[in-house]
């Protein structure tokens, strides 16, 4: 597993961005998150050692996890990134985006039905954005699709959008200003995935977590481990009729 952030900085664009951890972290260091700039790791996937081997190991590459791969300010740099992605067929590049409505403007000329080594994850947080973004996502030529409902802000119905989806991830918001996550919303999404035979993962609880009508406050360090203890992840059944 590798991380690749060819640029840094992002701009809030949806309800899920309200308490963005990237903006919070940058504010502590006096950094302007709204300034999108190339990083020193821009060419990381194709950098080589003295023996000619790639520095970055083969495997999954989490791409632009501190920004958005489809952000407008990176339009002039993205084509070069696609070339690096195409070169590294031994890697699977996964990126999340809140800007799926820009996707067709941002793909390379030879995209066709998608690159085999690219996974695109569309992020949603409420029913309004689910209907808008997943309505677009469901029609896009992408070979590997996933959905991230994090931070999940309300109960949502996404079942009609789950065809051709490989994985759905759900989770809550962290920090003292976090909006609460109701466990029933998570279970409801899980049941939708089970009915459609789509893999599901409960990634993290929220700092304020509601279960059986009672609200709990959890420490940030425990959010992922508590979600794992719930033991509700679902793996799609192969050859299911």
ABEGO torsion letter per residue (X at the ends): XBBBBABBEBBBABAAAAABAAAAAAAAAGBBAABBBBBAAAAAAABBBAAGBBABBBEBBBBGAABBAABAAAAAAAAAAAAAAAABAABBBBBBBAAAAAAAAABBAAAEAEBAABBBBBBBABAAAAAAAAAAAAABBBABBBBBBOBBABBBBAAAAABGBABBBBBBBBEAABBBBBAAAAAAAAAAAAAAGBBBBBABBBABBBBGGBBBBBBAAAAAAAAAAAGABBBBBBGBX
